[in-house]
Each structure stands twice: as C-alpha cells, then as structure tokens.
Amino acid sequence: MLDVHPPHTSVHTWKEFFVHLATIVLGLLIAVGLEQLVERAHDRYKLQETREALRREREANGRNLVTNAHNWRWEMAELQNNLMVLQYIQHHPDESQASLPGDLRWDQLPLLANRAAWDAAEQNGVIRLMPMDEANSSQVLYQFLQTLTDQNFAAWNAINDARRFDLVASDPTHLSAQQLAETIQLTVIAIEKHIQVGLSIAYINSQFPDIPAPLTYADMRAYRRTPYEQDPQGLSAAHQLTMDRLKAAGYAPQDDDLPSHNKIGK
C-alpha cells in the first residue's frame, strides 16, 4: 500500500497547491514504477527458475523414455511369444507343457514419466509468463506423457487379465478349449494396448527431436504390417484402387522418411 501524506505547511496560493499536487503525483508514479520493476524482476527470476526446472525434468523424461523404449521392445517380444505358444497349444491339444515351443512370461516394468515441475508451473501461474509457442509445446509434451502413463496402466491391466488363467491352472495345456480361446483373445488385447504405448513413444520421438526416444513409427510398422506391406506384388492393384480413393478425398502420401502419424497403416 502507498501512503500519501498531507503537506507539513499550509498552502496559501494556487501555485503552492499545484507544486504540492505535482510532488504527490510524481512520488506516486515513482513508487508505482519501482513496484512494477520489482514485480517484473521477480517474474523474470521465477520464469528463469521454472525453465531450468523444466529443462532438468525434460532431460529426466528423455532418459526414462530411452529405458521405456528398451523395455517396450522385450515386453512386445514376450507378448508375441505368449500368443505363439497359446496358439500352438490350440492347434496341438495333446502336447505336454515340456514339448511346447516356449514358456509363458507376463513380466512388465512400469513406465516412468516426471511432471512435478510442469504441475508446479501451472499452479503458480508461471506458464502465463512464457511465450505462447513455448507454453503450447511443453503442454503437448506433458499431455502425451500423461497419455503414455494412462496407456501403460491399461496395458498392465490387460496383461493381468490375460494371465489370470494361472490362478486356476498354472499349466496352460490343461486349459479347456473355451478357456484357451479366452486367454488368446485377452493376449491379443494386451498386445494391442502395448502397441498403443509404443505409438505414443514414437509420437514423442517425432515431435520432440531433443528427446531421445529410440522407438519410431518405422519401428512400429514392423509390428502391424498391412496386407499390402506383407504382399506388395499380389495386392498391387487393390492397393492402387484404395490409394486413388484416398487421394480423391484429399490424402497426400507422406515420404517414408518423415515421422508422420499418417504413415501408420498406410
């Protein structure tokens, strides 16, 4: 609060009145100006401090994504192994567990993502001090990190659903035909949700080059190849008809080297 004190002597003329008035106004302007300078200096300090915290958090998330991408690959191989083993049992119902082409594993590591610095910046209002492009870019990153975390929990639950048969029978060859079919379907769902996690990691890789997430859209396409990608010669004519329809609707083919979400399933 700014205190305005009355003059110590009596004002006898208009000239003295305006001098005192000008003195008060000038004092108020100086006080307000100094207050604004202090606030701006404080805002700059908070912004600098927040940017440094976000930079460290971004680097930590980058390291985590490298680990998460590494784990994602062997978890995917594990789920594909399980599906192959279960389908083998389905087609060879008289086989013993010892003669199977593999055993079942359901390990999954939690996906790590940090957002404490961003949450603090939102709560204390520092984000409003950032340029719009900077704030929007960070917001998109943290939205996808949250999506990644949510998808990881969904995949975790799906994997637990797929392996719940072992609460009744630890040997999968002892499952009934109905139980086996249900377990295979749940394993397919777990793989689908795991692929969603991989696609989100690939999106972060494509949109934020400074974050080293070694899982790309090109990598992901190897797990969900379209019929045309599996047999380009045999399906060439059918593929061309489809592409003509898409182009007529405004679709623009992407270069294979560009990490674009439109390439998925192309």
C-alpha positions as CSV (number, residue, x, y, z in Angstrom):
1,M,0.0,0.0,0.0
2,L,1.2,3.5,-0.9
3,D,0.9,6.2,1.9
4,V,0.1,9.8,0.8
5,H,0.9,12.3,3.5
6,P,-0.6,15.9,3.6
7,P,1.8,18.8,3.3
8,H,3.5,19.9,6.5
9,T,2.8,23.6,5.9
10,S,-0.3,25.4,4.9
11,V,-1.0,26.0,1.2
12,H,-1.7,29.7,0.6
13,T,-1.6,30.1,-3.1
14,W,-2.7,28.1,-6.2
15,K,1.0,27.9,-7.2
16,E,1.9,26.2,-3.9
17,F,-1.1,23.9,-4.3
18,F,-0.1,22.7,-7.8
19,V,3.5,22.3,-6.6
20,H,2.4,20.0,-3.8
21,L,0.0,18.2,-6.2
22,A,2.8,17.6,-8.7
23,T,5.1,16.4,-6.0
24,I,2.5,13.9,-4.8
25,V,1.7,12.7,-8.4
26,L,5.4,12.3,-9.1
27,G,6.0,10.4,-5.9
28,L,3.1,8.1,-6.7
29,L,4.5,7.5,-10.3
30,I,7.9,6.7,-9.0
31,A,6.5,4.4,-6.3
32,V,4.3,2.5,-8.9
33,G,7.2,2.3,-11.3
34,L,9.6,0.9,-8.7
35,E,6.9,-1.6,-7.7
36,Q,6.4,-2.7,-11.3
37,L,10.2,-3.1,-11.8
38,V,10.4,-5.2,-8.7
39,E,7.5,-7.4,-9.9
40,R,9.0,-7.8,-13.3
41,A,12.4,-8.7,-11.9
42,H,10.6,-11.3,-9.6
43,D,8.7,-12.7,-12.6
44,R,11.9,-12.9,-14.7
45,Y,13.5,-14.8,-11.8
46,K,10.5,-17.2,-11.4
47,L,10.5,-17.8,-15.2
48,Q,14.2,-18.5,-15.3
49,E,13.9,-20.8,-12.3
50,T,11.0,-22.6,-13.8
51,R,12.7,-23.0,-17.2
52,E,15.7,-24.6,-15.5
53,A,13.4,-27.0,-13.6
54,L,11.6,-27.9,-16.8
55,R,14.9,-28.4,-18.6
56,R,16.1,-30.8,-15.9
57,E,12.7,-32.6,-15.9
58,R,12.7,-32.8,-19.7
59,E,16.2,-34.4,-19.6
60,A,15.0,-36.9,-17.0
61,N,12.0,-37.8,-19.1
62,G,14.3,-38.3,-22.1
63,R,16.4,-40.8,-20.1
64,N,13.3,-42.5,-18.9
65,L,11.9,-42.8,-22.5
66,V,15.1,-44.5,-23.6
67,T,14.6,-47.0,-20.8
68,N,10.9,-47.3,-21.5
69,A,11.5,-47.9,-25.3
70,H,14.1,-50.6,-24.4
71,N,11.7,-52.3,-22.1
72,W,8.8,-51.9,-24.6
73,R,10.7,-54.0,-27.2
74,W,11.3,-57.0,-25.0
75,E,7.9,-56.8,-23.5
76,M,6.5,-56.9,-27.0
77,A,8.6,-59.9,-27.8
78,E,7.4,-61.5,-24.6
79,L,3.7,-61.0,-25.5
80,Q,4.2,-62.2,-29.1
81,N,5.9,-65.3,-27.6
82,N,2.9,-65.9,-25.4
83,L,0.5,-65.6,-28.2
84,M,2.5,-68.0,-30.3
85,V,2.7,-70.6,-27.5
86,L,-1.0,-70.3,-26.8
87,Q,-1.9,-70.7,-30.4
88,Y,0.4,-73.7,-30.7
89,I,-1.5,-75.3,-27.7
90,Q,-4.8,-74.6,-29.5
91,H,-3.6,-76.4,-32.6
92,H,-1.8,-79.2,-30.7
93,P,-4.2,-80.0,-27.8
94,D,-2.4,-83.3,-26.9
95,E,1.1,-81.7,-26.4
96,S,2.6,-81.6,-22.9
97,Q,4.0,-78.3,-21.4
98,A,7.5,-79.7,-21.8
99,S,7.1,-80.0,-25.5
100,L,5.8,-76.5,-26.2
101,P,7.9,-74.1,-28.3
102,G,8.3,-71.8,-25.4
103,D,7.0,-70.9,-22.0
104,L,4.7,-68.1,-20.9
105,R,6.1,-65.0,-19.3
106,W,4.0,-62.0,-18.3
107,D,6.6,-59.5,-16.9
108,Q,6.1,-55.8,-17.4
109,L,8.0,-52.9,-15.9
110,P,6.2,-49.6,-15.0
111,L,6.6,-46.7,-17.4
112,L,8.3,-43.7,-15.8
113,A,7.4,-40.1,-16.5
114,N,8.1,-37.0,-14.4
115,R,5.8,-33.9,-14.3
116,A,6.3,-32.2,-10.9
117,A,8.0,-29.1,-12.4
118,W,5.2,-28.7,-15.0
119,D,2.5,-29.1,-12.4
120,A,4.1,-26.5,-10.2
121,A,4.5,-24.1,-13.1
122,E,0.7,-24.5,-13.8
123,Q,-0.2,-24.0,-10.2
124,N,1.9,-20.9,-9.5
125,G,0.9,-19.3,-12.9
126,V,4.4,-19.1,-14.3
127,I,3.2,-20.6,-17.6
128,R,1.4,-17.3,-18.4
129,L,4.9,-15.6,-18.4
130,M,6.1,-17.9,-21.2
131,P,5.8,-17.1,-24.9
132,M,2.7,-18.9,-26.4
133,D,4.7,-21.3,-28.6
134,E,6.9,-22.3,-25.7
135,A,4.0,-22.9,-23.4
136,N,2.0,-24.8,-26.0
137,S,4.9,-27.1,-26.9
138,S,5.5,-28.0,-23.3
139,Q,1.8,-28.6,-22.7
140,V,1.6,-31.0,-25.7
141,L,4.7,-32.9,-24.4
142,Y,3.2,-33.3,-20.9
143,Q,-0.2,-34.3,-22.3
144,F,1.4,-37.1,-24.3
145,L,3.5,-38.2,-21.2
146,Q,0.2,-38.4,-19.3
147,T,-1.4,-40.4,-22.2
148,L,1.6,-42.6,-22.1
149,T,1.2,-43.3,-18.4
150,D,-2.5,-44.0,-18.8
151,Q,-1.9,-46.3,-21.7
152,N,0.8,-48.1,-19.7
153,F,-1.7,-48.7,-16.8
154,A,-4.3,-50.0,-19.4
155,A,-1.6,-52.4,-20.8
156,W,-0.7,-53.5,-17.3
157,N,-4.3,-54.4,-16.6
158,A,-4.7,-56.2,-19.9
159,I,-1.7,-58.3,-19.3
160,N,-3.0,-59.3,-15.8
161,D,-6.3,-60.2,-17.4
162,A,-4.6,-62.4,-20.0
163,R,-2.6,-64.3,-17.3
164,R,-5.4,-64.8,-14.8
165,F,-5.9,-68.4,-16.1
166,D,-2.9,-69.3,-13.9
167,L,-5.0,-68.7,-10.8
168,V,-6.8,-71.9,-11.7
169,A,-4.3,-73.9,-13.7
170,S,-0.6,-73.0,-14.0
171,D,-0.1,-75.4,-16.9
172,P,-1.7,-73.8,-20.0
173,T,-2.0,-77.2,-21.7
174,H,-4.7,-78.1,-19.0
175,L,-7.0,-75.3,-20.1
176,S,-10.3,-76.2,-21.7
177,A,-10.8,-75.1,-25.3
178,Q,-13.0,-72.3,-24.1
179,Q,-10.5,-71.1,-21.5
180,L,-7.7,-71.3,-24.1
181,A,-9.7,-69.3,-26.6
182,E,-10.5,-66.6,-24.0
183,T,-6.8,-66.4,-22.9
184,I,-5.7,-66.0,-26.6
185,Q,-8.2,-63.2,-27.1
186,L,-7.1,-61.4,-23.9
187,T,-3.4,-61.8,-25.0
188,V,-4.3,-60.1,-28.3
189,I,-6.0,-57.3,-26.4
190,A,-2.8,-56.9,-24.3
191,I,-0.7,-56.7,-27.4
192,E,-3.0,-54.1,-28.9
193,K,-2.7,-51.9,-25.8
194,H,1.0,-52.4,-25.7
195,I,1.3,-51.2,-29.3
196,Q,-0.7,-48.1,-28.3
197,V,2.1,-47.3,-25.8
198,G,4.7,-47.8,-28.5
199,L,2.9,-45.4,-30.8
200,S,2.8,-42.7,-28.2
201,I,6.6,-43.1,-27.6
202,A,7.0,-42.9,-31.4
203,Y,4.9,-39.7,-31.5
204,I,7.0,-38.1,-28.8
205,N,10.1,-39.1,-30.8
206,S,8.7,-37.5,-34.0
207,Q,7.6,-34.2,-32.4
208,F,10.4,-33.6,-29.9
209,P,13.7,-34.3,-31.6
210,D,15.7,-33.3,-28.5
211,I,14.1,-36.2,-26.5
212,P,15.9,-39.4,-27.4
213,A,13.1,-41.9,-27.6
214,P,14.6,-44.8,-29.7
215,L,11.2,-46.0,-31.0
216,T,10.0,-44.6,-34.3
217,Y,6.9,-45.0,-36.5
218,A,9.1,-47.1,-38.9
219,D,9.8,-49.4,-36.0
220,M,6.1,-49.6,-35.1
221,R,5.1,-50.5,-38.6
222,A,7.0,-53.8,-38.3
223,Y,4.5,-54.9,-35.6
224,R,1.3,-54.0,-37.6
225,R,2.1,-54.5,-41.2
226,T,-0.8,-54.0,-43.6
227,P,-1.8,-56.8,-46.1
228,Y,-0.2,-54.7,-48.9
229,E,3.1,-54.4,-47.0
230,Q,3.1,-58.2,-46.5
231,D,2.4,-58.9,-50.2
232,P,3.0,-55.7,-52.2
233,Q,3.1,-57.6,-55.5
234,G,0.0,-59.6,-55.1
235,L,-2.1,-56.7,-53.7
236,S,-0.6,-54.0,-56.0
237,A,-3.9,-53.5,-58.0
238,A,-6.1,-53.5,-54.9
239,H,-3.7,-51.1,-53.1
240,Q,-3.8,-48.7,-56.1
241,L,-7.6,-48.6,-56.1
242,T,-7.6,-47.7,-52.4
243,M,-4.9,-45.0,-52.8
244,D,-6.9,-43.5,-55.6
245,R,-10.0,-43.2,-53.4
246,L,-7.9,-41.7,-50.6
247,K,-6.2,-39.1,-52.9
248,A,-9.6,-38.2,-54.3
249,A,-10.6,-37.4,-50.7
250,G,-7.6,-35.1,-50.2
251,Y,-5.0,-37.6,-48.8
252,A,-1.4,-36.6,-49.5
253,P,1.1,-39.5,-49.4
254,Q,4.0,-39.0,-46.9
255,D,7.6,-39.6,-47.6
256,D,8.7,-42.8,-45.8
257,D,11.5,-40.9,-44.1
258,L,9.1,-38.4,-42.4
259,P,7.8,-39.5,-38.9
260,S,4.2,-38.7,-39.6
261,H,1.3,-40.3,-37.9
262,N,-0.5,-40.6,-41.3
263,K,2.0,-43.2,-42.3
264,I,0.7,-45.7,-39.7
265,G,-1.3,-48.2,-41.6
266,K,-0.6,-46.7,-45.0
